[in-house]
Amino acid sequence: MSQVNDEFRNLTGMQKAAIFMLAIGNEHSAQLFAKMDEQEIRDLSESMAELGEINADVVER
């Protein structure tokens, strides 16, 4: 199995959501944040802040 697949499988659902939100940009992520409740926004924002460096191939996955 490739390293990218391993890295992707080791991510939590919240981490995958955080990567997605960062990848789609401010305009699109703002539209999604508008549909979330306050706790979801806090949890996702925290996950986004804690991500660190993510391999571009993992983001593309």
CHARMM-style PDB file with segment names, atoms N, HN, CA, C and O in Angstrom:
ATOM      1  N   MET     1       0.841  -1.178   0.000  1.00  0.00      PROA
ATOM      2  CA  MET     1       0.000   0.000   0.000  1.00  0.00      PROA
ATOM      3  C   MET     1       0.888   1.244   0.000  1.00  0.00      PROA
ATOM      4  O   MET     1       1.950   1.247   0.623  1.00  0.00      PROA
ATOM      5  N   SER     2       0.467   2.277  -0.681  1.00  0.00      PROA
ATOM      6  HN  SER     2      -0.395   2.274  -1.187  1.00  0.00      PROA
ATOM      7  CA  SER     2       1.308   3.464  -0.798  1.00  0.00      PROA
ATOM      8  C   SER     2       1.271   4.302   0.479  1.00  0.00      PROA
ATOM      9  O   SER     2       0.357   4.193   1.296  1.00  0.00      PROA
ATOM     10  N   GLN     3       2.272   5.122   0.616  1.00  0.00      PROA
ATOM     11  HN  GLN     3       3.014   5.211  -0.048  1.00  0.00      PROA
ATOM     12  CA  GLN     3       2.365   6.008   1.779  1.00  0.00      PROA
ATOM     13  C   GLN     3       1.178   6.966   1.824  1.00  0.00      PROA
ATOM     14  O   GLN     3       0.661   7.257   2.902  1.00  0.00      PROA
ATOM     15  N   VAL     4       0.742   7.455   0.668  1.00  0.00      PROA
ATOM     16  HN  VAL     4       1.162   7.218  -0.208  1.00  0.00      PROA
ATOM     17  CA  VAL     4      -0.396   8.377   0.603  1.00  0.00      PROA
ATOM     18  C   VAL     4      -1.652   7.698   1.130  1.00  0.00      PROA
ATOM     19  O   VAL     4      -2.398   8.290   1.910  1.00  0.00      PROA
ATOM     20  N   ASN     5      -1.890   6.468   0.713  1.00  0.00      PROA
ATOM     21  HN  ASN     5      -1.285   5.986   0.080  1.00  0.00      PROA
ATOM     22  CA  ASN     5      -3.061   5.733   1.202  1.00  0.00      PROA
ATOM     23  C   ASN     5      -2.989   5.525   2.708  1.00  0.00      PROA
ATOM     24  O   ASN     5      -3.994   5.660   3.406  1.00  0.00      PROA
ATOM     25  N   ASP     6      -1.811   5.198   3.207  1.00  0.00      PROA
ATOM     26  HN  ASP     6      -0.994   5.088   2.640  1.00  0.00      PROA
ATOM     27  CA  ASP     6      -1.640   5.013   4.649  1.00  0.00      PROA
ATOM     28  C   ASP     6      -1.920   6.308   5.402  1.00  0.00      PROA
ATOM     29  O   ASP     6      -2.626   6.308   6.411  1.00  0.00      PROA
ATOM     30  N   GLU     7      -1.360   7.413   4.905  1.00  0.00      PROA
ATOM     31  HN  GLU     7      -0.786   7.413   4.085  1.00  0.00      PROA
ATOM     32  CA  GLU     7      -1.581   8.703   5.554  1.00  0.00      PROA
ATOM     33  C   GLU     7      -3.064   9.053   5.556  1.00  0.00      PROA
ATOM     34  O   GLU     7      -3.595   9.513   6.567  1.00  0.00      PROA
ATOM     35  N   PHE     8      -3.733   8.837   4.425  1.00  0.00      PROA
ATOM     36  HN  PHE     8      -3.301   8.464   3.603  1.00  0.00      PROA
ATOM     37  CA  PHE     8      -5.155   9.162   4.317  1.00  0.00      PROA
ATOM     38  C   PHE     8      -5.984   8.311   5.276  1.00  0.00      PROA
ATOM     39  O   PHE     8      -6.882   8.825   5.943  1.00  0.00      PROA
ATOM     40  N   ARG     9      -5.695   7.048   5.347  1.00  0.00      PROA
ATOM     41  HN  ARG     9      -4.966   6.630   4.805  1.00  0.00      PROA
ATOM     42  CA  ARG     9      -6.458   6.145   6.229  1.00  0.00      PROA
ATOM     43  C   ARG     9      -6.252   6.454   7.700  1.00  0.00      PROA
ATOM     44  O   ARG     9      -7.115   6.149   8.523  1.00  0.00      PROA
ATOM     45  N   ASN    10      -5.122   7.055   8.043  1.00  0.00      PROA
ATOM     46  HN  ASN    10      -4.421   7.302   7.375  1.00  0.00      PROA
ATOM     47  CA  ASN    10      -4.841   7.390   9.435  1.00  0.00      PROA
ATOM     48  C   ASN    10      -5.483   8.702   9.877  1.00  0.00      PROA
ATOM     49  O   ASN    10      -5.456   9.031  11.063  1.00  0.00      PROA
ATOM     50  N   LEU    11      -6.056   9.451   8.944  1.00  0.00      PROA
ATOM     51  HN  LEU    11      -6.078   9.184   7.981  1.00  0.00      PROA
ATOM     52  CA  LEU    11      -6.725  10.702   9.293  1.00  0.00      PROA
ATOM     53  C   LEU    11      -8.102  10.414   9.878  1.00  0.00      PROA
ATOM     54  O   LEU    11      -8.786   9.482   9.455  1.00  0.00      PROA
ATOM     55  N   THR    12      -8.497  11.224  10.854  1.00  0.00      PROA
ATOM     56  HN  THR    12      -7.941  11.981  11.197  1.00  0.00      PROA
ATOM     57  CA  THR    12      -9.856  11.115  11.387  1.00  0.00      PROA
ATOM     58  C   THR    12     -10.818  11.789  10.414  1.00  0.00      PROA
ATOM     59  O   THR    12     -10.396  12.505   9.506  1.00  0.00      PROA
ATOM     60  N   GLY    13     -12.085  11.556  10.608  1.00  0.00      PROA
ATOM     61  HN  GLY    13     -12.427  10.974  11.346  1.00  0.00      PROA
ATOM     62  CA  GLY    13     -13.090  12.227   9.785  1.00  0.00      PROA
ATOM     63  C   GLY    13     -13.001  13.737   9.911  1.00  0.00      PROA
ATOM     64  O   GLY    13     -13.149  14.458   8.924  1.00  0.00      PROA
ATOM     65  N   MET    14     -12.759  14.219  11.129  1.00  0.00      PROA
ATOM     66  HN  MET    14     -12.640  13.634  11.931  1.00  0.00      PROA
ATOM     67  CA  MET    14     -12.647  15.661  11.361  1.00  0.00      PROA
ATOM     68  C   MET    14     -11.425  16.228  10.641  1.00  0.00      PROA
ATOM     69  O   MET    14     -11.486  17.328  10.093  1.00  0.00      PROA
ATOM     70  N   GLN    15     -10.323  15.490  10.638  1.00  0.00      PROA
ATOM     71  HN  GLN    15     -10.273  14.596  11.083  1.00  0.00      PROA
ATOM     72  CA  GLN    15      -9.129  15.946   9.924  1.00  0.00      PROA
ATOM     73  C   GLN    15      -9.378  15.988   8.421  1.00  0.00      PROA
ATOM     74  O   GLN    15      -8.930  16.913   7.744  1.00  0.00      PROA
ATOM     75  N   LYS    16     -10.085  14.999   7.898  1.00  0.00      PROA
ATOM     76  HN  LYS    16     -10.449  14.247   8.448  1.00  0.00      PROA
ATOM     77  CA  LYS    16     -10.423  15.001   6.469  1.00  0.00      PROA
ATOM     78  C   LYS    16     -11.313  16.190   6.134  1.00  0.00      PROA
ATOM     79  O   LYS    16     -11.133  16.829   5.098  1.00  0.00      PROA
ATOM     80  N   ALA    17     -12.266  16.487   7.001  1.00  0.00      PROA
ATOM     81  HN  ALA    17     -12.413  15.967   7.843  1.00  0.00      PROA
ATOM     82  CA  ALA    17     -13.145  17.644   6.792  1.00  0.00      PROA
ATOM     83  C   ALA    17     -12.336  18.936   6.839  1.00  0.00      PROA
ATOM     84  O   ALA    17     -12.577  19.845   6.046  1.00  0.00      PROA
ATOM     85  N   ALA    18     -11.385  19.024   7.756  1.00  0.00      PROA
ATOM     86  HN  ALA    18     -11.189  18.285   8.400  1.00  0.00      PROA
ATOM     87  CA  ALA    18     -10.542  20.213   7.870  1.00  0.00      PROA
ATOM     88  C   ALA    18      -9.705  20.409   6.611  1.00  0.00      PROA
ATOM     89  O   ALA    18      -9.585  21.529   6.115  1.00  0.00      PROA
ATOM     90  N   ILE    19      -9.133  19.343   6.099  1.00  0.00      PROA
ATOM     91  HN  ILE    19      -9.231  18.433   6.502  1.00  0.00      PROA
ATOM     92  CA  ILE    19      -8.346  19.422   4.862  1.00  0.00      PROA
ATOM     93  C   ILE    19      -9.231  19.881   3.712  1.00  0.00      PROA
ATOM     94  O   ILE    19      -8.832  20.730   2.914  1.00  0.00      PROA
ATOM     95  N   PHE    20     -10.418  19.325   3.629  1.00  0.00      PROA
ATOM     96  HN  PHE    20     -10.742  18.635   4.277  1.00  0.00      PROA
ATOM     97  CA  PHE    20     -11.363  19.706   2.575  1.00  0.00      PROA
ATOM     98  C   PHE    20     -11.692  21.193   2.657  1.00  0.00      PROA
ATOM     99  O   PHE    20     -11.667  21.894   1.645  1.00  0.00      PROA
ATOM    100  N   MET    21     -12.000  21.673   3.855  1.00  0.00      PROA
ATOM    101  HN  MET    21     -12.021  21.104   4.677  1.00  0.00      PROA
ATOM    102  CA  MET    21     -12.365  23.084   4.027  1.00  0.00      PROA
ATOM    103  C   MET    21     -11.210  24.001   3.628  1.00  0.00      PROA
ATOM    104  O   MET    21     -11.430  25.042   3.009  1.00  0.00      PROA
ATOM    105  N   LEU    22      -9.998  23.625   3.974  1.00  0.00      PROA
ATOM    106  HN  LEU    22      -9.819  22.779   4.477  1.00  0.00      PROA
ATOM    107  CA  LEU    22      -8.841  24.435   3.594  1.00  0.00      PROA
ATOM    108  C   LEU    22      -8.602  24.386   2.087  1.00  0.00      PROA
ATOM    109  O   LEU    22      -8.178  25.375   1.490  1.00  0.00      PROA
ATOM    110  N   ALA    23      -8.869  23.254   1.484  1.00  0.00      PROA
ATOM    111  HN  ALA    23      -9.214  22.450   1.969  1.00  0.00      PROA
ATOM    112  CA  ALA    23      -8.608  23.080   0.052  1.00  0.00      PROA
ATOM    113  C   ALA    23      -9.597  23.836  -0.824  1.00  0.00      PROA
ATOM    114  O   ALA    23      -9.244  24.259  -1.924  1.00  0.00      PROA
ATOM    115  N   ILE    24     -10.834  24.014  -0.354  1.00  0.00      PROA
ATOM    116  HN  ILE    24     -11.121  23.671   0.540  1.00  0.00      PROA
ATOM    117  CA  ILE    24     -11.847  24.648  -1.210  1.00  0.00      PROA
ATOM    118  C   ILE    24     -11.814  26.170  -1.166  1.00  0.00      PROA
ATOM    119  O   ILE    24     -12.473  26.824  -1.974  1.00  0.00      PROA
ATOM    120  N   GLY    25     -11.066  26.734  -0.246  1.00  0.00      PROA
ATOM    121  HN  GLY    25     -10.531  26.203   0.410  1.00  0.00      PROA
ATOM    122  CA  GLY    25     -10.916  28.178  -0.204  1.00  0.00      PROA
ATOM    123  C   GLY    25     -11.955  28.868   0.665  1.00  0.00      PROA
ATOM    124  O   GLY    25     -12.940  28.269   1.096  1.00  0.00      PROA
ATOM    125  N   ASN    26     -11.698  30.157   0.906  1.00  0.00      PROA
ATOM    126  HN  ASN    26     -10.898  30.643   0.556  1.00  0.00      PROA
ATOM    127  CA  ASN    26     -12.511  30.930   1.843  1.00  0.00      PROA
ATOM    128  C   ASN    26     -13.968  31.072   1.432  1.00  0.00      PROA
ATOM    129  O   ASN    26     -14.865  30.910   2.259  1.00  0.00      PROA
ATOM    130  N   GLU    27     -14.208  31.371   0.178  1.00  0.00      PROA
ATOM    131  HN  GLU    27     -13.480  31.503  -0.494  1.00  0.00      PROA
ATOM    132  CA  GLU    27     -15.578  31.634  -0.269  1.00  0.00      PROA
ATOM    133  C   GLU    27     -16.472  30.404  -0.099  1.00  0.00      PROA
ATOM    134  O   GLU    27     -17.576  30.499   0.438  1.00  0.00      PROA
ATOM    135  N   HSD    28     -15.997  29.272  -0.552  1.00  0.00      PROA
ATOM    136  HN  HSD    28     -15.100  29.194  -0.989  1.00  0.00      PROA
ATOM    137  CA  HSD    28     -16.799  28.050  -0.459  1.00  0.00      PROA
ATOM    138  C   HSD    28     -16.900  27.545   0.982  1.00  0.00      PROA
ATOM    139  O   HSD    28     -17.956  27.084   1.414  1.00  0.00      PROA
ATOM    140  N   SER    29     -15.797  27.636   1.715  1.00  0.00      PROA
ATOM    141  HN  SER    29     -14.939  28.011   1.364  1.00  0.00      PROA
ATOM    142  CA  SER    29     -15.849  27.168   3.102  1.00  0.00      PROA
ATOM    143  C   SER    29     -16.767  28.052   3.943  1.00  0.00      PROA
ATOM    144  O   SER    29     -17.421  27.560   4.862  1.00  0.00      PROA
ATOM    145  N   ALA    30     -16.823  29.346   3.641  1.00  0.00      PROA
ATOM    146  HN  ALA    30     -16.291  29.746   2.894  1.00  0.00      PROA
ATOM    147  CA  ALA    30     -17.733  30.245   4.365  1.00  0.00      PROA
ATOM    148  C   ALA    30     -19.185  29.818   4.170  1.00  0.00      PROA
ATOM    149  O   ALA    30     -19.987  29.891   5.101  1.00  0.00      PROA
ATOM    150  N   GLN    31     -19.518  29.377   2.975  1.00  0.00      PROA
ATOM    151  HN  GLN    31     -18.866  29.317   2.218  1.00  0.00      PROA
ATOM    152  CA  GLN    31     -20.881  28.905   2.711  1.00  0.00      PROA
ATOM    153  C   GLN    31     -21.199  27.662   3.539  1.00  0.00      PROA
ATOM    154  O   GLN    31     -22.315  27.517   4.039  1.00  0.00      PROA
ATOM    155  N   LEU    32     -20.232  26.776   3.684  1.00  0.00      PROA
ATOM    156  HN  LEU    32     -19.326  26.894   3.278  1.00  0.00      PROA
ATOM    157  CA  LEU    32     -20.447  25.574   4.494  1.00  0.00      PROA
ATOM    158  C   LEU    32     -20.494  25.903   5.985  1.00  0.00      PROA
ATOM    159  O   LEU    32     -21.319  25.359   6.719  1.00  0.00      PROA
ATOM    160  N   PHE    33     -19.606  26.795   6.431  1.00  0.00      PROA
ATOM    161  HN  PHE    33     -18.936  27.238   5.835  1.00  0.00      PROA
ATOM    162  CA  PHE    33     -19.623  27.198   7.835  1.00  0.00      PROA
ATOM    163  C   PHE    33     -20.968  27.820   8.209  1.00  0.00      PROA
ATOM    164  O   PHE    33     -21.434  27.658   9.337  1.00  0.00      PROA
ATOM    165  N   ALA    34     -21.583  28.521   7.280  1.00  0.00      PROA
ATOM    166  HN  ALA    34     -21.205  28.653   6.364  1.00  0.00      PROA
ATOM    167  CA  ALA    34     -22.876  29.171   7.544  1.00  0.00      PROA
ATOM    168  C   ALA    34     -23.973  28.154   7.862  1.00  0.00      PROA
ATOM    169  O   ALA    34     -24.975  28.504   8.485  1.00  0.00      PROA
ATOM    170  N   LYS    35     -23.796  26.922   7.447  1.00  0.00      PROA
ATOM    171  HN  LYS    35     -22.982  26.638   6.941  1.00  0.00      PROA
ATOM    172  CA  LYS    35     -24.793  25.875   7.677  1.00  0.00      PROA
ATOM    173  C   LYS    35     -24.521  25.067   8.952  1.00  0.00      PROA
ATOM    174  O   LYS    35     -25.299  24.179   9.303  1.00  0.00      PROA
ATOM    175  N   MET    36     -23.424  25.373   9.640  1.00  0.00      PROA
ATOM    176  HN  MET    36     -22.792  26.094   9.355  1.00  0.00      PROA
ATOM    177  CA  MET    36     -23.028  24.610  10.829  1.00  0.00      PROA
ATOM    178  C   MET    36     -23.447  25.332  12.101  1.00  0.00      PROA
ATOM    179  O   MET    36     -23.618  26.551  12.122  1.00  0.00      PROA
ATOM    180  N   ASP    37     -23.607  24.545  13.162  1.00  0.00      PROA
ATOM    181  HN  ASP    37     -23.468  23.555  13.145  1.00  0.00      PROA
ATOM    182  CA  ASP    37     -23.868  25.180  14.456  1.00  0.00      PROA
ATOM    183  C   ASP    37     -22.539  25.588  15.087  1.00  0.00      PROA
ATOM    184  O   ASP    37     -21.467  25.239  14.594  1.00  0.00      PROA
ATOM    185  N   GLU    38     -22.631  26.328  16.178  1.00  0.00      PROA
ATOM    186  HN  GLU    38     -23.502  26.612  16.578  1.00  0.00      PROA
ATOM    187  CA  GLU    38     -21.450  26.911  16.802  1.00  0.00      PROA
ATOM    188  C   GLU    38     -20.420  25.860  17.234  1.00  0.00      PROA
ATOM    189  O   GLU    38     -19.218  26.061  17.064  1.00  0.00      PROA
ATOM    190  N   GLN    39     -20.885  24.760  17.783  1.00  0.00      PROA
ATOM    191  HN  GLN    39     -21.862  24.596  17.922  1.00  0.00      PROA
ATOM    192  CA  GLN    39     -19.959  23.715  18.245  1.00  0.00      PROA
ATOM    193  C   GLN    39     -19.242  23.051  17.073  1.00  0.00      PROA
ATOM    194  O   GLN    39     -18.047  22.766  17.160  1.00  0.00      PROA
ATOM    195  N   GLU    40     -19.954  22.807  15.988  1.00  0.00      PROA
ATOM    196  HN  GLU    40     -20.924  23.039  15.917  1.00  0.00      PROA
ATOM    197  CA  GLU    40     -19.325  22.216  14.799  1.00  0.00      PROA
ATOM    198  C   GLU    40     -18.247  23.142  14.250  1.00  0.00      PROA
ATOM    199  O   GLU    40     -17.176  22.690  13.846  1.00  0.00      PROA
ATOM    200  N   ILE    41     -18.537  24.434  14.239  1.00  0.00      PROA
ATOM    201  HN  ILE    41     -19.407  24.801  14.567  1.00  0.00      PROA
ATOM    202  CA  ILE    41     -17.559  25.418  13.754  1.00  0.00      PROA
ATOM    203  C   ILE    41     -16.321  25.410  14.639  1.00  0.00      PROA
ATOM    204  O   ILE    41     -15.197  25.418  14.137  1.00  0.00      PROA
ATOM    205  N   ARG    42     -16.523  25.394  15.956  1.00  0.00      PROA
ATOM    206  HN  ARG    42     -17.437  25.387  16.363  1.00  0.00      PROA
ATOM    207  CA  ARG    42     -15.386  25.362  16.881  1.00  0.00      PROA
ATOM    208  C   ARG    42     -14.538  24.111  16.683  1.00  0.00      PROA
ATOM    209  O   ARG    42     -13.313  24.185  16.590  1.00  0.00      PROA
ATOM    210  N   ASP    43     -15.203  22.966  16.620  1.00  0.00      PROA
ATOM    211  HN  ASP    43     -16.198  22.906  16.695  1.00  0.00      PROA
ATOM    212  CA  ASP    43     -14.478  21.698  16.470  1.00  0.00      PROA
ATOM    213  C   ASP    43     -13.693  21.648  15.161  1.00  0.00      PROA
ATOM    214  O   ASP    43     -12.530  21.247  15.141  1.00  0.00      PROA
ATOM    215  N   LEU    44     -14.332  22.052  14.083  1.00  0.00      PROA
ATOM    216  HN  LEU    44     -15.277  22.378  14.099  1.00  0.00      PROA
ATOM    217  CA  LEU    44     -13.673  22.013  12.780  1.00  0.00      PROA
ATOM    218  C   LEU    44     -12.543  23.034  12.705  1.00  0.00      PROA
ATOM    219  O   LEU    44     -11.476  22.738  12.169  1.00  0.00      PROA
ATOM    220  N   SER    45     -12.769  24.227  13.237  1.00  0.00      PROA
ATOM    221  HN  SER    45     -13.636  24.467  13.673  1.00  0.00      PROA
ATOM    222  CA  SER    45     -11.728  25.258  13.240  1.00  0.00      PROA
ATOM    223  C   SER    45     -10.511  24.806  14.032  1.00  0.00      PROA
ATOM    224  O   SER    45      -9.374  25.044  13.625  1.00  0.00      PROA
ATOM    225  N   GLU    46     -10.753  24.154  15.161  1.00  0.00      PROA
ATOM    226  HN  GLU    46     -11.677  23.961  15.491  1.00  0.00      PROA
ATOM    227  CA  GLU    46      -9.653  23.633  15.971  1.00  0.00      PROA
ATOM    228  C   GLU    46      -8.865  22.582  15.191  1.00  0.00      PROA
ATOM    229  O   GLU    46      -7.634  22.578  15.214  1.00  0.00      PROA
ATOM    230  N   SER    47      -9.562  21.713  14.516  1.00  0.00      PROA
ATOM    231  HN  SER    47     -10.562  21.716  14.497  1.00  0.00      PROA
ATOM    232  CA  SER    47      -8.904  20.681  13.717  1.00  0.00      PROA
ATOM    233  C   SER    47      -8.098  21.309  12.579  1.00  0.00      PROA
ATOM    234  O   SER    47      -6.996  20.854  12.273  1.00  0.00      PROA
ATOM    235  N   MET    48      -8.641  22.342  11.960  1.00  0.00      PROA
ATOM    236  HN  MET    48      -9.536  22.711  12.209  1.00  0.00      PROA
ATOM    237  CA  MET    48      -7.935  23.033  10.882  1.00  0.00      PROA
ATOM    238  C   MET    48      -6.641  23.656  11.404  1.00  0.00      PROA
ATOM    239  O   MET    48      -5.604  23.596  10.745  1.00  0.00      PROA
ATOM    240  N   ALA    49      -6.712  24.249  12.585  1.00  0.00      PROA
ATOM    241  HN  ALA    49      -7.555  24.297  13.121  1.00  0.00      PROA
ATOM    242  CA  ALA    49      -5.545  24.913  13.169  1.00  0.00      PROA
ATOM    243  C   ALA    49      -4.460  23.920  13.574  1.00  0.00      PROA
ATOM    244  O   ALA    49      -3.277  24.260  13.577  1.00  0.00      PROA
ATOM    245  N   GLU    50      -4.854  22.699  13.916  1.00  0.00      PROA
ATOM    246  HN  GLU    50      -5.815  22.423  13.914  1.00  0.00      PROA
ATOM    247  CA  GLU    50      -3.908  21.700  14.403  1.00  0.00      PROA
ATOM    248  C   GLU    50      -3.342  20.791  13.317  1.00  0.00      PROA
ATOM    249  O   GLU    50      -2.508  19.935  13.611  1.00  0.00      PROA
ATOM    250  N   LEU    51      -3.772  20.955  12.085  1.00  0.00      PROA
ATOM    251  HN  LEU    51      -4.450  21.651  11.846  1.00  0.00      PROA
ATOM    252  CA  LEU    51      -3.380  20.031  11.019  1.00  0.00      PROA
ATOM    253  C   LEU    51      -1.879  19.938  10.788  1.00  0.00      PROA
ATOM    254  O   LEU    51      -1.338  18.842  10.644  1.00  0.00      PROA
ATOM    255  N   GLY    52      -1.222  21.055  10.753  1.00  0.00      PROA
ATOM    256  HN  GLY    52      -1.661  21.945  10.870  1.00  0.00      PROA
ATOM    257  CA  GLY    52       0.190  21.021  10.399  1.00  0.00      PROA
ATOM    258  C   GLY    52       0.344  20.824   8.900  1.00  0.00      PROA
ATOM    259  O   GLY    52      -0.556  21.148   8.125  1.00  0.00      PROA
ATOM    260  N   GLU    53       1.481  20.296   8.501  1.00  0.00      PROA
ATOM    261  HN  GLU    53       2.212  20.033   9.131  1.00  0.00      PROA
ATOM    262  CA  GLU    53       1.768  20.113   7.078  1.00  0.00      PROA
ATOM    263  C   GLU    53       1.120  18.828   6.570  1.00  0.00      PROA
ATOM    264  O   GLU    53       1.256  17.762   7.171  1.00  0.00      PROA
ATOM    265  N   ILE    54       0.417  18.955   5.455  1.00  0.00      PROA
ATOM    266  HN  ILE    54       0.306  19.820   4.966  1.00  0.00      PROA
ATOM    267  CA  ILE    54      -0.248  17.808   4.834  1.00  0.00      PROA
ATOM    268  C   ILE    54       0.328  17.620   3.434  1.00  0.00      PROA
ATOM    269  O   ILE    54       0.422  18.574   2.662  1.00  0.00      PROA
ATOM    270  N   ASN    55       0.706  16.411   3.118  1.00  0.00      PROA
ATOM    271  HN  ASN    55       0.630  15.636   3.745  1.00  0.00      PROA
ATOM    272  CA  ASN    55       1.214  16.058   1.800  1.00  0.00      PROA
ATOM    273  C   ASN    55       0.174  16.427   0.734  1.00  0.00      PROA
ATOM    274  O   ASN    55      -1.003  16.098   0.883  1.00  0.00      PROA
ATOM    275  N   ALA    56       0.592  17.100  -0.328  1.00  0.00      PROA
ATOM    276  HN  ALA    56       1.548  17.368  -0.449  1.00  0.00      PROA
ATOM    277  CA  ALA    56      -0.327  17.513  -1.394  1.00  0.00      PROA
ATOM    278  C   ALA    56      -1.053  16.324  -2.012  1.00  0.00      PROA
ATOM    279  O   ALA    56      -2.210  16.450  -2.414  1.00  0.00      PROA
ATOM    280  N   ASP    57      -0.400  15.192  -2.092  1.00  0.00      PROA
ATOM    281  HN  ASP    57       0.539  15.090  -1.765  1.00  0.00      PROA
ATOM    282  CA  ASP    57      -1.045  13.997  -2.645  1.00  0.00      PROA
ATOM    283  C   ASP    57      -2.185  13.512  -1.752  1.00  0.00      PROA
ATOM    284  O   ASP    57      -3.169  12.958  -2.243  1.00  0.00      PROA
ATOM    285  N   VAL    58      -2.054  13.717  -0.453  1.00  0.00      PROA
ATOM    286  HN  VAL    58      -1.255  14.167  -0.054  1.00  0.00      PROA
ATOM    287  CA  VAL    58      -3.130  13.356   0.475  1.00  0.00      PROA
ATOM    288  C   VAL    58      -4.316  14.287   0.260  1.00  0.00      PROA
ATOM    289  O   VAL    58      -5.466  13.848   0.285  1.00  0.00      PROA
ATOM    290  N   VAL    59      -4.040  15.564   0.049  1.00  0.00      PROA
ATOM    291  HN  VAL    59      -3.106  15.920   0.029  1.00  0.00      PROA
ATOM    292  CA  VAL    59      -5.109  16.535  -0.207  1.00  0.00      PROA
ATOM    293  C   VAL    59      -5.848  16.172  -1.491  1.00  0.00      PROA
ATOM    294  O   VAL    59      -7.076  16.249  -1.540  1.00  0.00      PROA
ATOM    295  N   GLU    60      -5.129  15.786  -2.506  1.00  0.00      PROA
ATOM    296  HN  GLU    60      -4.131  15.724  -2.465  1.00  0.00      PROA
ATOM    297  CA  GLU    60      -5.739  15.419  -3.787  1.00  0.00      PROA
ATOM    298  C   GLU    60      -6.561  14.145  -3.683  1.00  0.00      PROA
ATOM    299  O   GLU    60      -7.499  13.949  -4.456  1.00  0.00      PROA
ATOM    300  N   ARG    61      -6.228  13.293  -2.755  1.00  0.00      PROA
ATOM    301  HN  ARG    61      -5.466  13.452  -2.127  1.00  0.00      PROA
ATOM    302  CA  ARG    61      -6.917  12.011  -2.572  1.00  0.00      PROA
ATOM    303  C   ARG    61      -8.355  12.272  -2.227  1.00  0.00      PROA
ATOM    304  OT1 ARG    61      -9.123  11.331  -2.029  1.00  0.00      PROA
TER     305      ARG     61
END
